[in-house]
Amino acid sequence: MPEYPLLPEEAVSRKLYWLLTLTWSGCTYRWATDHVDITDEDGEVLHYGGGLRLTFTESMNLGKGQAIPAVGVRDLIFPINVAEEIEHGHPLYRAPVEIALWPEGRPWEHRIVYLRGKLTLADYGASDQPVSFTVVPDGFDGGIIVPTPNEVIDDHAWTAAAEESFGQSYPIVIGKPGFTVASSRGINAGSPVFPIDTGGGLTDALVAGHPVVATSVDIHEIEATAEASRTVSTTEDGRGQQTATVTLGGLVAYTAGNTYWARWNDTDGGMENPWESGVALRGLGDVIRWALGRTGILADTGRWLSVRDELSAYKVDTYIDRPTDLWAWVNKVLLPMAPITLLTGPAGIFPVVWDPAALDCEGEAIDAEAMGLERVGPVRFDDANWFNALRVRFAPRSDNGKLYKYVALVGGEPEGDPDEISNVYTRSSQTAYGVKTAKPLDLPAVYDEATAQLAATWRSIACSRPWRTVEYKDVKARFAWLRPTRAIRFTSAELHMDDKTAWVASVKWDSTVPTFTFLIIDDIVRDSRA
């Protein structure tokens, strides 16, 4: 679906309507924040009943996991008896919903679709009583589990599997997980290997529940601290699914009850990138797109491609070998790696990467008092989010799951530790405020040191000074086109702020009135150049 963003001049000159379209019980129902008839490009008139009261919040994410856009609809009057329809076998729960913003004068096709999702948590009563409910955008509600129930070692898939392999899920191998430390302890990491054919003299073992790019992989036997390279084959299981297998033998011969791991860091990697033949799926943006695709959720391809190179600097090296909710995994494991916010639009979910430079914002200057914004409360310092010392832990071990490697971000000069890094942000912060150490940041899907350093570095820029936030209500909705992550030049005479770089941290709509939270992140490098 083409995208028709709200233009700044439209926000100023045209009346805005929120539109809600609900498909339920074989019918389509339409409401708006006021009664309105909208003509489409074919001349057909679509009537929207009034009385729509909604709240809608979108937020910026800076390394904490993505907040689900919160949409609430209250006291909506239906033209039918909701209770009767439900009792006749038409559940309202999970009914498809579209939320859109429409500037007066546009054809219906040019409405601005903010999200499509499912109705949840509905409250209803008798026929003359209003209905209230929430809407969860597609893709943010989870429920897609991988590996699937059929991607498991059982008698249908492998008739001669080792006893210890039965019931194990097929590993999904992403990137190049693994490392080996030369020591008597045999510290090792990678992904689990499961013997699945012990009937002959040699034993075949499953290394992935899908074909892989690597032609060989190092197999490590934990108990014997032995390791050997083995050729990877593509093998169909009993259900006809293609998997990746190796043959155990020699230094890593099969011993019942022993534990085997595959080390991928010296190989071409695991799962093939769906968008790049012969290359392993590894860049952060591509991995998130793959995960969204597995859920069946629409992703805005153009916008993902626009930041692909930037996000590919963050390498994902991991595996999934137990039933995992993909959205929860993306939110908890992947999003904290980079300063990425996921928003929704007509073409699907899309990413916005935070730009700490954000100097070229001349067309987005906001003078709060001159432009009629109403401040809601004081400017607040956020003491929880700033620091100037941080340890980023990464590279999980195979024997105990503990994160073996680290990068230490320090506020002073590094003192001989090759894993310590420092920069002007942490040093100036420590000089100004003293030492403040954050809780360790754990990155269990990272083995690449450069990725860990990137995660530490962008946080040092974003978090080396206390954040300030201030809220403004925009009664006339003249800045309705702003969405979270947008950089602005903020001026407030009463607060003595002049052309201050800030970001839209959140937008909270109450029907047609937005309230903005502006986030001010002081930056010693950027502000000295401004």
C-alpha positions as CSV (number, residue, x, y, z in Angstrom):
1,M,0.0,0.0,0.0
2,P,1.5,3.4,-0.9
3,E,2.3,5.7,1.9
4,Y,0.8,9.2,2.2
5,P,2.5,10.9,5.2
6,L,0.8,13.8,6.9
7,L,2.3,17.1,5.7
8,P,3.2,19.9,8.1
9,E,0.9,22.3,6.2
10,E,-2.0,19.9,6.4
11,A,-1.7,19.6,10.1
12,V,-2.0,23.4,10.3
13,S,-4.8,24.0,7.8
14,R,-7.0,20.9,7.7
15,K,-9.3,19.2,10.3
16,L,-7.9,15.9,11.3
17,Y,-10.0,12.8,12.0
18,W,-9.0,9.5,13.5
19,L,-10.6,6.6,11.7
20,L,-11.3,3.1,13.1
21,T,-12.3,0.3,10.8
22,L,-13.4,-3.0,12.4
23,T,-14.1,-6.2,10.4
24,W,-16.4,-8.5,12.4
25,S,-19.1,-11.1,11.9
26,G,-18.8,-10.7,8.1
27,C,-19.3,-7.0,8.2
28,T,-17.2,-3.8,8.1
29,Y,-17.9,-1.1,10.7
30,R,-16.5,2.4,10.6
31,W,-16.2,5.1,13.2
32,A,-14.4,8.5,13.4
33,T,-13.7,11.1,16.0
34,D,-16.6,13.0,14.4
35,H,-19.3,12.1,11.9
36,V,-17.8,12.3,8.4
37,D,-18.4,11.0,4.8
38,I,-15.2,10.3,2.9
39,T,-15.1,9.8,-0.9
40,D,-12.7,7.3,-2.4
41,E,-11.0,7.6,-5.8
42,D,-13.9,5.8,-7.5
43,G,-16.4,8.2,-6.2
44,E,-17.9,5.9,-3.6
45,V,-18.8,7.6,-0.3
46,L,-17.8,5.8,2.9
47,H,-19.7,6.9,6.0
48,Y,-17.9,7.0,9.4
49,G,-20.1,7.2,12.4
50,G,-18.9,9.6,15.2
51,G,-18.1,9.0,18.8
52,L,-14.7,7.5,18.4
53,R,-12.7,8.2,21.6
54,L,-9.2,6.7,21.5
55,T,-5.9,7.0,23.2
56,F,-2.8,6.0,21.3
57,T,0.8,6.1,22.4
58,E,4.0,5.5,20.5
59,S,7.4,5.6,22.1
60,M,11.1,5.8,21.2
61,N,13.4,2.9,22.2
62,L,17.0,3.4,23.2
63,G,18.3,0.0,24.0
64,K,15.5,-1.1,26.5
65,G,13.3,-3.2,24.3
66,Q,10.4,-1.9,22.3
67,A,7.3,-0.6,24.0
68,I,4.2,-2.0,22.4
69,P,2.1,0.9,20.9
70,A,-0.8,1.2,23.3
71,V,-4.2,1.8,21.7
72,G,-7.3,2.2,23.8
73,V,-10.9,2.7,22.5
74,R,-13.5,3.7,25.1
75,D,-17.3,4.0,25.1
76,L,-17.9,3.1,21.5
77,I,-21.5,2.6,20.4
78,F,-22.1,-0.2,18.0
79,P,-25.0,-0.2,15.5
80,I,-25.8,-3.8,16.4
81,N,-26.3,-5.8,19.6
82,V,-22.8,-6.9,20.4
83,A,-23.8,-9.3,23.2
84,E,-26.2,-11.1,20.9
85,E,-23.7,-11.4,18.1
86,I,-21.1,-12.9,20.5
87,E,-23.6,-15.4,21.8
88,H,-24.4,-16.4,18.2
89,G,-20.8,-17.5,17.7
90,H,-19.1,-14.4,16.5
91,P,-16.3,-13.6,19.1
92,L,-15.2,-10.0,19.1
93,Y,-11.8,-10.9,20.5
94,R,-9.1,-10.8,17.8
95,A,-11.2,-9.1,15.3
96,P,-9.1,-7.2,12.7
97,V,-8.8,-3.4,13.3
98,E,-7.3,-0.6,11.3
99,I,-6.4,2.8,12.9
100,A,-5.8,5.7,10.5
101,L,-5.5,9.5,10.5
102,W,-7.4,11.4,7.8
103,P,-6.8,15.0,6.9
104,E,-10.0,16.5,5.6
105,G,-10.1,16.8,1.8
106,R,-8.0,13.7,0.9
107,P,-9.5,10.7,-0.9
108,W,-10.0,7.7,1.3
109,E,-7.1,5.9,-0.2
110,H,-4.8,8.6,1.0
111,R,-5.6,8.2,4.7
112,I,-2.6,7.7,6.9
113,V,-2.6,4.1,8.2
114,Y,-0.9,4.1,11.6
115,L,-1.4,0.4,12.4
116,R,-3.4,-2.7,11.7
117,G,-3.9,-5.1,14.5
118,K,-6.3,-7.2,16.6
119,L,-9.0,-6.2,19.1
120,T,-8.3,-7.5,22.6
121,L,-9.6,-7.0,26.1
122,A,-13.1,-6.0,25.2
123,D,-15.7,-4.8,27.7
124,Y,-19.4,-4.8,26.6
125,G,-22.9,-4.9,28.1
126,A,-26.4,-4.8,26.8
127,S,-27.4,-3.5,23.4
128,D,-27.6,0.1,24.4
129,Q,-24.3,0.1,26.3
130,P,-20.9,1.2,25.0
131,V,-18.0,-1.1,24.2
132,S,-14.4,-0.4,25.2
133,F,-11.4,-2.3,24.0
134,T,-7.7,-2.2,23.2
135,V,-5.9,-2.9,20.0
136,V,-2.6,-4.6,19.7
137,P,-0.7,-4.0,16.4
138,D,0.1,-7.0,14.2
139,G,3.6,-8.3,15.1
140,F,3.7,-6.9,18.6
141,D,1.5,-9.6,20.3
142,G,3.8,-12.6,19.9
143,G,2.5,-16.1,19.7
144,I,4.7,-17.4,17.0
145,I,7.0,-20.1,18.5
146,V,10.2,-21.5,17.0
147,P,11.4,-24.2,16.6
148,T,7.9,-25.5,15.6
149,P,6.4,-28.6,17.3
150,N,7.4,-30.7,14.3
151,E,11.1,-29.5,14.5
152,V,11.9,-32.0,17.2
153,I,13.8,-35.3,17.5
154,D,11.4,-38.1,17.8
155,D,10.6,-41.5,16.2
156,H,8.9,-39.9,13.2
157,A,11.9,-37.8,12.3
158,W,14.8,-40.1,13.3
159,T,14.2,-43.7,14.1
160,A,17.7,-44.5,15.5
161,A,18.4,-41.3,17.5
162,A,20.4,-41.5,20.6
163,E,18.3,-41.7,23.8
164,E,19.7,-38.3,25.1
165,S,18.6,-36.6,21.8
166,F,14.9,-37.6,22.0
167,G,12.7,-34.6,22.7
168,Q,15.3,-32.0,21.7
169,S,14.2,-29.2,19.4
170,Y,16.1,-28.6,16.1
171,P,18.7,-25.8,16.6
172,I,18.2,-22.7,14.5
173,V,21.7,-21.5,13.8
174,I,22.1,-17.8,13.0
175,G,25.4,-16.2,12.1
176,K,28.6,-17.7,13.4
177,P,28.3,-18.6,17.1
178,G,31.3,-20.0,18.9
179,F,34.8,-19.6,20.1
180,T,37.5,-21.7,21.6
181,V,40.0,-20.8,24.3
182,A,43.3,-22.8,24.3
183,S,43.4,-24.0,27.9
184,S,43.3,-27.2,29.9
185,R,39.6,-26.4,30.8
186,G,38.6,-26.7,27.1
187,I,36.3,-23.7,27.3
188,N,34.1,-23.8,24.2
189,A,31.0,-22.3,22.7
190,G,28.8,-22.6,19.7
191,S,25.5,-24.5,19.2
192,P,24.4,-27.9,20.5
193,V,24.8,-31.1,18.4
194,F,22.4,-34.0,18.7
195,P,23.2,-37.6,17.6
196,I,20.3,-38.8,15.5
197,D,21.5,-42.0,13.8
198,T,23.4,-44.4,16.1
199,G,22.4,-47.6,14.2
200,G,25.7,-48.2,12.3
201,G,29.4,-48.0,12.9
202,L,29.4,-44.3,12.5
203,T,26.9,-41.8,14.0
204,D,25.2,-39.0,12.2
205,A,24.4,-35.9,14.3
206,L,22.1,-33.0,13.8
207,V,23.7,-29.5,13.8
208,A,20.8,-27.4,12.5
209,G,17.2,-27.8,11.6
210,H,17.8,-26.2,8.2
211,P,20.5,-26.2,5.5
212,V,23.5,-24.0,6.4
213,V,26.0,-22.1,4.4
214,A,29.1,-23.7,6.0
215,T,30.5,-26.8,4.2
216,S,32.2,-28.0,7.4
217,V,32.1,-27.2,11.1
218,D,34.3,-27.9,14.1
219,I,32.6,-30.4,16.5
220,H,33.7,-30.3,20.1
221,E,33.1,-33.2,22.6
222,I,32.8,-31.5,26.0
223,E,33.7,-34.5,28.2
224,A,36.8,-35.5,26.2
225,T,37.8,-31.9,25.4
226,A,38.3,-33.1,21.9
227,E,37.6,-31.2,18.6
228,A,37.6,-32.1,15.0
229,S,36.3,-30.6,11.7
230,R,33.4,-32.5,10.1
231,T,31.8,-32.1,6.7
232,V,28.2,-30.8,6.8
233,S,25.5,-32.5,4.7
234,T,22.0,-31.6,3.9
235,T,19.7,-34.4,5.1
236,E,15.9,-34.9,5.1
237,D,14.3,-36.1,8.3
238,G,11.4,-38.5,8.4
239,R,9.0,-35.7,7.8
240,G,10.7,-34.5,4.7
241,Q,12.3,-31.4,6.3
242,Q,15.8,-30.5,5.2
243,T,18.3,-30.4,8.1
244,A,22.1,-30.0,8.4
245,T,24.0,-33.1,9.7
246,V,27.6,-34.3,10.3
247,T,29.1,-37.7,10.9
248,L,30.8,-38.3,14.2
249,G,34.0,-40.3,14.4
250,G,37.7,-40.3,15.0
251,L,38.6,-37.7,17.7
252,V,34.9,-37.0,18.2
253,A,33.5,-40.5,18.0
254,Y,30.1,-41.0,19.5
255,T,29.9,-42.0,23.2
256,A,26.5,-42.5,24.7
257,G,25.6,-39.7,27.1
258,N,28.4,-37.3,26.0
259,T,27.7,-33.8,24.9
260,Y,28.7,-32.3,21.6
261,W,28.8,-28.7,20.3
262,A,29.4,-27.1,16.9
263,R,31.7,-24.1,16.6
264,W,30.8,-21.9,13.7
265,N,33.1,-18.9,14.1
266,D,35.7,-20.2,11.6
267,T,33.1,-21.2,9.0
268,D,30.8,-19.5,6.5
269,G,28.0,-19.6,9.1
270,G,24.6,-21.1,9.7
271,M,21.3,-20.3,8.1
272,E,21.5,-18.7,4.6
273,N,20.4,-15.0,4.3
274,P,17.0,-15.0,2.5
275,W,18.1,-11.8,0.7
276,E,21.7,-12.7,-0.2
277,S,22.5,-16.1,-1.7
278,G,25.4,-18.0,-0.3
279,V,25.9,-15.7,2.7
280,A,24.9,-16.4,6.2
281,L,22.1,-14.5,7.9
282,R,24.0,-12.4,10.4
283,G,23.4,-8.6,10.1
284,L,21.0,-7.3,12.8
285,G,18.5,-5.7,10.4
286,D,18.2,-8.9,8.3
287,V,17.8,-11.1,11.3
288,I,15.0,-9.0,12.6
289,R,13.3,-9.0,9.2
290,W,13.7,-12.8,9.1
291,A,12.1,-13.1,12.5
292,L,9.2,-10.8,11.4
293,G,8.8,-12.9,8.3
294,R,8.5,-16.1,10.3
295,T,5.6,-14.5,12.2
296,G,3.9,-13.7,8.9
297,I,3.8,-10.0,9.8
298,L,4.2,-7.4,7.1
299,A,7.5,-5.5,7.1
300,D,8.2,-2.2,5.2
301,T,10.9,-3.6,2.9
302,G,12.0,-0.2,1.6
303,R,12.6,1.2,5.1
304,W,14.5,-1.9,6.2
305,L,16.7,-1.7,3.2
306,S,17.4,2.0,3.8
307,V,19.2,1.1,7.1
308,R,20.5,-2.3,6.2
309,D,24.1,-1.3,5.9
310,E,24.0,0.6,9.2
311,L,22.5,-2.3,11.1
312,S,24.7,-4.9,9.4
313,A,27.6,-3.6,11.4
314,Y,25.9,-5.3,14.4
315,K,26.6,-9.1,14.0
316,V,24.1,-11.6,15.4
317,D,25.7,-15.0,16.3
318,T,23.4,-17.3,18.2
319,Y,21.1,-20.3,18.1
320,I,17.6,-21.1,19.2
321,D,17.1,-24.7,20.4
322,R,14.0,-24.5,22.6
323,P,10.5,-23.2,22.0
324,T,10.8,-19.4,21.8
325,D,8.4,-16.6,21.2
326,L,10.0,-14.8,18.2
327,W,8.7,-11.3,19.1
328,A,9.8,-11.7,22.7
329,W,13.2,-12.9,21.5
330,V,13.6,-9.9,19.1
331,N,12.5,-7.5,21.9
332,K,14.7,-9.0,24.7
333,V,17.8,-10.2,22.8
334,L,18.2,-8.3,19.6
335,L,16.8,-4.8,20.1
336,P,19.1,-3.9,23.0
337,M,22.1,-4.3,20.6
338,A,21.4,-1.1,18.6
339,P,19.6,2.2,19.0
340,I,16.6,1.1,16.9
341,T,12.9,1.9,17.3
342,L,10.2,-0.1,15.5
343,L,7.2,1.8,14.3
344,T,4.1,0.8,12.3
345,G,2.9,2.1,9.0
346,P,0.8,1.1,6.0
347,A,3.6,-1.0,4.5
348,G,4.2,-2.8,7.9
349,I,6.7,-2.6,10.7
350,F,9.7,-0.4,10.0
351,P,12.9,0.6,11.8
352,V,14.2,4.0,12.8
353,V,17.9,4.2,13.9
354,W,18.7,6.9,16.4
355,D,21.2,9.4,15.0
356,P,23.1,11.2,17.8
357,A,24.5,13.8,15.4
358,A,21.1,15.1,14.4
359,L,22.3,18.5,13.3
360,D,20.4,19.0,10.1
361,C,17.0,19.8,11.5
362,E,16.4,23.4,10.2
363,G,13.0,22.5,8.8
364,E,11.8,21.1,12.1
365,A,12.3,24.0,14.5
366,I,9.7,24.2,17.3
367,D,9.3,27.4,19.4
368,A,7.0,26.2,22.2
369,E,5.4,29.4,23.3
370,A,5.3,31.1,19.9
371,M,3.6,28.1,18.3
372,G,1.0,27.6,21.0
373,L,2.2,24.5,22.7
374,E,1.1,24.1,26.4
375,R,3.7,22.7,28.7
376,V,2.5,19.9,30.9
377,G,4.5,19.7,34.1
378,P,8.1,20.6,34.8
379,V,11.3,19.7,33.0
380,R,12.5,16.4,34.6
381,F,16.0,15.1,35.0
382,D,16.2,11.3,34.6
383,D,18.8,10.0,37.0
384,A,18.2,6.4,36.0
385,N,19.5,6.3,32.5
386,W,22.9,8.0,32.6
387,F,26.3,6.5,33.4
388,N,30.0,6.7,32.5
389,A,31.1,3.2,33.2
390,L,29.6,0.0,31.7
391,R,30.6,-3.6,31.2
392,V,29.2,-5.3,28.1
393,R,29.2,-9.0,28.5
394,F,28.9,-11.3,25.5
395,A,30.0,-14.7,24.0
396,P,28.1,-17.4,26.1
397,R,29.9,-20.6,27.0
398,S,28.5,-24.0,26.0
399,D,29.2,-25.7,29.3
400,N,27.4,-23.3,31.7
401,G,25.9,-20.5,29.5
402,K,27.9,-17.8,31.3
403,L,29.0,-14.9,29.2
404,Y,32.8,-15.3,28.9
405,K,34.0,-12.1,27.1
406,Y,33.5,-8.5,27.9
407,V,34.1,-4.9,26.8
408,A,34.6,-2.4,29.6
409,L,33.6,1.2,29.0
410,V,35.4,3.4,31.5
411,G,35.4,7.1,32.3
412,G,39.1,7.4,32.8
413,E,42.0,6.4,30.6
414,P,42.3,2.6,30.1
415,E,44.9,1.1,32.3
416,G,46.4,-1.7,30.3
417,D,43.3,-3.9,30.0
418,P,42.9,-4.6,26.2
419,D,39.2,-5.0,26.8
420,E,38.7,-1.5,28.2
421,I,37.6,1.4,26.0
422,S,37.1,5.1,26.8
423,N,36.0,8.1,24.8
424,V,35.4,11.8,25.2
425,Y,31.8,11.2,26.4
426,T,32.7,9.0,29.3
427,R,35.7,11.0,30.3
428,S,33.9,14.4,30.2
429,S,31.0,12.8,32.2
430,Q,33.3,11.5,34.9
431,T,35.0,14.9,35.1
432,A,31.6,16.6,35.5
433,Y,29.7,14.2,37.7
434,G,32.1,11.6,39.1
435,V,32.0,7.9,38.4
436,K,28.6,6.3,37.9
437,T,28.6,2.6,36.9
438,A,25.6,1.0,35.1
439,K,24.4,-2.5,35.5
440,P,26.2,-4.9,33.1
441,L,24.7,-5.1,29.7
442,D,24.3,-8.8,28.6
443,L,24.3,-9.6,24.9
444,P,23.8,-13.4,24.6
445,A,23.4,-13.3,20.8
446,V,26.9,-11.7,20.3
447,Y,30.3,-13.2,19.8
448,D,31.8,-10.5,17.7
449,E,33.9,-8.0,19.8
450,A,33.3,-5.2,17.3
451,T,29.6,-5.5,17.9
452,A,30.0,-5.4,21.6
453,Q,32.1,-2.3,21.2
454,L,29.4,-0.6,19.0
455,A,26.8,-1.4,21.7
456,A,29.0,0.2,24.3
457,T,29.9,3.2,22.2
458,W,26.4,4.3,21.2
459,R,25.3,4.0,24.8
460,S,28.2,6.2,25.9
461,I,26.9,8.9,23.5
462,A,23.3,8.6,24.6
463,C,23.8,8.1,28.3
464,S,26.9,9.9,29.5
465,R,24.8,12.8,30.7
466,P,21.5,12.9,32.6
467,W,18.5,13.0,30.2
468,R,15.9,15.7,30.4
469,T,12.3,15.4,29.4
470,V,9.5,17.9,29.0
471,E,5.9,17.3,27.9
472,Y,3.8,19.6,25.7
473,K,0.2,19.4,24.7
474,D,-0.5,20.4,21.1
475,V,-4.2,21.4,21.3
476,K,-4.4,22.5,17.7
477,A,-2.5,19.4,16.5
478,R,-0.2,21.6,14.3
479,F,2.7,19.1,14.9
480,A,0.6,16.0,14.4
481,W,3.0,14.8,11.7
482,L,5.8,14.2,14.3
483,R,6.4,10.7,15.4
484,P,8.9,9.2,17.9
485,T,12.6,9.4,17.1
486,R,12.2,12.6,15.1
487,A,14.9,15.1,15.8
488,I,13.9,18.7,16.4
489,R,15.3,22.1,17.2
490,F,13.6,23.1,20.4
491,T,13.2,26.6,21.7
492,S,11.4,27.8,24.9
493,A,11.9,31.4,26.1
494,E,10.5,30.5,29.6
495,L,12.9,27.6,29.9
496,H,15.8,29.6,28.5
497,M,16.3,27.0,25.8
498,D,17.3,28.2,22.4
499,D,17.6,26.0,19.3
500,K,18.2,22.9,21.5
501,T,18.6,19.6,19.8
502,A,15.9,17.2,21.1
503,W,14.1,14.1,20.1
504,V,10.4,13.2,20.1
505,A,10.5,10.5,22.8
506,S,6.8,9.7,22.7
507,V,3.5,10.9,21.2
508,K,0.3,10.3,23.3
509,W,-2.9,11.0,21.4
510,D,-6.2,11.7,23.3
511,S,-8.6,11.7,20.4
512,T,-7.3,14.4,18.1
513,V,-5.0,16.1,20.7
514,P,-1.4,14.9,20.8
515,T,0.9,15.4,23.8
516,F,4.6,15.2,23.0
517,T,7.5,14.2,25.3
518,F,10.7,15.9,24.1
519,L,13.9,14.2,25.1
520,I,17.0,16.4,25.5
521,I,20.3,14.5,25.4
522,D,23.3,16.8,26.0
523,D,26.2,15.9,23.8
524,I,29.6,17.5,24.4
525,V,30.8,16.8,20.8
526,R,27.6,17.7,18.9
527,D,26.8,20.8,20.9
528,S,30.4,22.1,20.6
529,R,30.0,22.0,16.8
530,A,26.5,23.5,16.6
